[in-house]
Amino acid sequence: MFETILVSEALPVVTVTVNRPQKLNALNAQVIRELSEAFGALESRAPEARPRAVILTGAGEKAFVAGADISEMSELTPAQAYAFSAAGHRLGRLMEEVSFPIIAAVNGFALGGGCELALCADYIFASERAKFGQPETNLGLMPGFGGTQRLSRRVGLGHARELVYAGEPIDAARALSIGLVNRVVPAAELLSVAEQHGRRIAEQAPLAVASSKRALNRGFDIELAAASEIEATAFGALFATDDAREGLTAFLAKRRPAYQAR
């Protein structure tokens, strides 16, 4: 179905792998299109058939995504460059809007577009060998897939300025210290840790997780009163779901709930 990515289903967790190891999994228009198609197809399923969590990673041991494909990008006109950037932004918005959490499992280089792709995930688990950075200014360019926006929201304006202006990569320990990543684990354990965490999410009520994701993303950078209204509205709506009734009943009966995404 896809040429540049792999989709492996072990429901309730799905793993999506950027699969261009000979190019260090560099992003080009086809990768962005296929990632968009894959996430869109997973979200279009009926709620009970959707994954409860998705792991996003890169093929091989060297790179998550080493950046954009420079050989392809060097031939772009200004109009084509805008279209390439806009496609990356659409992918990022889709990843933020799908109902299931996305965990970026960064197994190596996550530079430029790779760092930006990881930032579109709900959070990032990193191998101890991972490297992060926004090196675009070294090429006379700037981040084009959200690096000037999502990065500052994740790590703060000061750290984002340092990474973008100087174009120097940082290691996993530094990324953890500034809040860019959530966990750093040994390389051999990265995918198993991500999968275990995905299965922990899968035990939760999927409609509640989806509502929480939506409220967190929509309320993060707006005025507090409006954000609080988003939360209250979503909280009330969950009381109309079978899952909420199941969760409350199971708690009172001291048994494990069986959620059905209804």
Wavefront OBJ file of the C-alpha trace (Angstrom):
o trace
v 0.000 0.000 0.000
v 2.872 2.374 0.825
v 6.370 2.727 -0.587
v 8.097 4.901 2.004
v 6.439 3.870 5.277
v 5.484 0.648 7.023
v 2.296 0.215 9.045
v 2.372 -2.668 11.509
v -0.829 -3.485 13.372
v -0.739 -5.283 16.690
v -4.001 -3.830 17.894
v -4.713 -1.975 20.026
v -1.281 -0.444 19.231
v -0.127 0.390 15.687
v 3.477 1.170 14.705
v 4.160 3.498 11.767
v 7.759 3.436 10.507
v 9.354 5.866 8.067
v 11.172 3.384 5.849
v 13.915 5.046 3.804
v 16.997 3.878 5.716
v 19.259 4.414 2.696
v 18.311 8.122 2.947
v 18.323 8.152 6.757
v 14.518 8.272 6.471
v 14.629 11.798 5.055
v 11.288 13.463 4.433
v 10.151 14.159 0.908
v 6.746 14.907 -0.565
v 5.907 11.210 -0.886
v 6.717 10.434 2.766
v 4.566 13.322 3.939
v 1.720 12.238 1.661
v 1.889 8.607 2.786
v 2.057 9.521 6.480
v -0.987 11.725 5.973
v -2.833 8.904 4.214
v -1.918 6.397 6.928
v -3.012 8.564 9.847
v -6.149 9.614 7.985
v -7.068 5.996 7.264
v -6.582 4.962 10.892
v -8.732 7.852 12.106
v -11.481 7.121 9.555
v -12.217 3.750 11.141
v -15.158 3.270 13.458
v -14.176 4.262 17.008
v -14.071 0.680 18.254
v -11.709 -0.327 15.408
v -9.220 2.521 15.744
v -5.847 1.989 17.385
v -5.713 3.078 21.000
v -2.164 4.388 20.485
v 0.286 4.759 17.604
v 4.076 4.585 17.759
v 5.929 6.599 15.109
v 9.560 5.650 14.458
v 12.217 5.357 11.763
v 13.756 2.309 10.093
v 17.286 1.274 10.993
v 19.501 2.233 13.900
v 20.875 5.573 12.712
v 17.897 7.841 12.221
v 14.331 8.568 13.194
v 14.159 11.111 10.374
v 17.435 12.880 9.609
v 15.666 15.858 8.027
v 14.156 16.812 4.712
v 15.494 15.222 1.540
v 17.964 17.935 0.488
v 18.511 16.502 -2.996
v 14.805 16.933 -3.689
v 14.397 20.180 -1.795
v 17.290 21.915 -3.584
v 15.282 22.007 -6.827
v 12.187 23.680 -5.391
v 10.900 27.018 -6.579
v 9.534 29.436 -3.958
v 5.988 28.346 -4.786
v 6.921 24.661 -4.571
v 8.743 25.254 -1.280
v 5.619 26.868 0.136
v 3.525 23.891 -0.982
v 6.040 21.478 0.601
v 5.912 23.394 3.888
v 2.111 23.610 3.788
v 1.871 19.830 3.291
v 4.086 19.303 6.328
v 1.890 21.617 8.390
v -1.250 19.749 7.284
v 0.359 16.488 8.409
v 1.203 18.045 11.769
v -2.341 19.263 12.296
v -3.707 15.850 11.357
v -1.424 14.149 13.890
v -2.635 16.548 16.561
v -6.298 16.115 15.642
v -6.537 12.320 15.388
v -8.299 10.779 18.365
v -5.477 8.434 19.393
v -2.211 9.466 21.083
v 0.949 9.283 18.983
v 4.260 8.429 20.644
v 7.391 9.355 18.687
v 10.076 6.725 19.360
v 13.215 8.566 18.280
v 15.927 6.014 17.633
v 18.639 8.251 16.159
v 18.907 11.524 14.280
v 15.820 13.754 14.474
v 17.056 16.840 12.687
v 15.197 19.575 10.852
v 11.990 18.074 9.538
v 12.615 14.996 11.677
v 12.611 17.034 14.876
v 9.512 18.837 13.639
v 7.772 15.531 12.855
v 8.527 14.255 16.353
v 7.105 17.481 17.792
v 3.784 16.721 16.077
v 3.461 13.591 18.212
v 1.822 13.814 21.611
v 5.185 13.162 23.208
v 8.621 11.756 22.534
v 10.548 8.776 23.895
v 14.197 8.877 22.841
v 17.038 6.427 22.567
v 20.146 7.451 24.484
v 21.787 7.761 21.042
v 19.196 10.209 19.695
v 20.171 13.654 18.414
v 17.777 16.566 17.977
v 18.175 19.873 16.172
v 16.939 22.487 13.750
v 19.953 22.984 11.446
v 18.124 24.836 8.668
v 20.031 28.113 9.142
v 23.203 26.229 8.140
v 21.583 25.922 4.692
v 20.352 29.504 4.428
v 16.846 28.385 5.363
v 14.575 28.222 8.410
v 12.344 25.497 9.867
v 9.370 24.917 7.599
v 7.273 22.192 9.254
v 6.478 23.937 12.553
v 9.897 24.234 14.155
v 9.520 27.913 14.980
v 6.094 27.253 16.521
v 5.793 23.807 18.117
v 9.371 23.839 19.387
v 8.881 27.063 21.350
v 5.626 25.748 22.774
v 7.380 22.553 23.872
v 10.625 23.908 25.328
v 10.066 27.640 25.730
v 11.110 30.548 23.551
v 14.657 30.803 24.873
v 15.625 27.189 24.150
v 13.865 27.318 20.775
v 15.822 30.416 19.777
v 19.082 28.713 20.695
v 18.315 25.616 18.647
v 17.016 27.505 15.614
v 19.502 30.403 15.466
v 22.684 28.386 16.059
v 21.607 25.275 14.183
v 23.546 22.999 16.524
v 22.197 19.555 17.483
v 21.718 18.428 21.065
v 21.925 14.957 22.554
v 19.137 13.038 24.244
v 20.189 14.040 27.761
v 20.048 17.731 26.879
v 16.720 17.218 25.084
v 15.333 15.635 28.246
v 16.611 18.463 30.445
v 14.815 21.149 28.413
v 11.564 19.196 28.112
v 11.840 18.302 24.440
v 11.531 14.576 25.205
v 9.651 12.740 27.923
v 11.949 9.775 28.466
v 15.422 8.604 27.465
v 15.976 4.836 27.427
v 18.658 2.438 26.175
v 18.494 2.000 22.419
v 17.703 -1.706 22.638
v 14.691 -0.991 24.859
v 13.169 1.964 22.998
v 10.456 0.218 21.020
v 9.515 -2.155 23.819
v 9.172 0.752 26.260
v 7.056 2.667 23.732
v 4.892 -0.400 23.084
v 4.391 -1.043 26.800
v 3.356 2.577 27.272
v 1.022 2.351 24.273
v -0.630 -0.685 25.818
v -1.005 1.167 29.091
v -2.873 3.923 27.202
v -4.951 1.217 25.504
v -6.263 0.113 28.893
v -7.865 3.515 29.404
v -11.272 4.567 28.067
v -10.564 5.563 24.438
v -13.238 8.256 24.245
v -11.885 9.802 27.446
v -8.330 9.743 26.072
v -9.513 11.307 22.796
v -11.421 14.035 24.625
v -8.428 14.729 26.848
v -6.122 15.018 23.834
v -8.501 17.401 22.116
v -8.898 19.577 25.214
v -5.158 19.709 25.867
v -4.351 20.706 22.300
v -7.169 23.210 21.835
v -6.807 24.829 25.228
v -3.030 25.069 25.494
v -2.419 28.510 24.037
v -5.752 30.268 24.474
v -7.153 32.378 27.299
v -7.776 30.326 30.465
v -11.519 30.970 30.742
v -12.097 29.773 27.164
v -9.850 26.751 27.729
v -11.731 25.889 30.916
v -15.005 25.973 28.993
v -13.558 23.491 26.490
v -12.711 21.173 29.369
v -16.076 21.509 31.121
v -17.974 20.865 27.877
v -15.914 17.756 27.104
v -16.218 16.509 30.689
v -19.998 16.783 30.604
v -20.261 15.116 27.198
v -18.447 12.001 28.436
v -21.277 11.325 30.882
v -23.430 10.421 27.881
v -21.078 7.570 26.909
v -21.333 3.880 27.705
v -17.644 3.911 28.598
v -18.141 6.443 31.390
v -20.966 4.379 32.846
v -18.801 1.271 32.573
v -15.841 2.956 34.240
v -17.867 4.278 37.166
v -19.746 0.994 37.610
v -16.545 -1.063 37.463
v -14.879 1.167 40.043
v -17.749 0.753 42.483
v -17.846 -3.005 41.833
v -14.051 -3.259 42.280
v -13.505 -4.909 38.891
v -11.585 -4.013 35.734
v -13.644 -1.989 33.247
v -14.267 -3.258 29.714
v -14.327 -0.216 27.484
v -15.947 -0.403 24.030
v -15.329 3.114 22.651
v -19.065 3.866 22.851
l 1 2 3 4 5 6 7 8 9 10 11 12 13 14 15 16 17 18 19 20 21 22 23 24 25 26 27 28 29 30 31 32 33 34 35 36 37 38 39 40 41 42 43 44 45 46 47 48 49 50 51 52 53 54 55 56 57 58 59 60 61 62 63 64 65 66 67 68 69 70 71 72 73 74 75 76 77 78 79 80 81 82 83 84 85 86 87 88 89 90 91 92 93 94 95 96 97 98 99 100 101 102 103 104 105 106 107 108 109 110 111 112 113 114 115 116 117 118 119 120 121 122 123 124 125 126 127 128 129 130 131 132 133 134 135 136 137 138 139 140 141 142 143 144 145 146 147 148 149 150 151 152 153 154 155 156 157 158 159 160 161 162 163 164 165 166 167 168 169 170 171 172 173 174 175 176 177 178 179 180 181 182 183 184 185 186 187 188 189 190 191 192 193 194 195 196 197 198 199 200 201 202 203 204 205 206 207 208 209 210 211 212 213 214 215 216 217 218 219 220 221 222 223 224 225 226 227 228 229 230 231 232 233 234 235 236 237 238 239 240 241 242 243 244 245 246 247 248 249 250 251 252 253 254 255 256 257 258 259 260 261 262
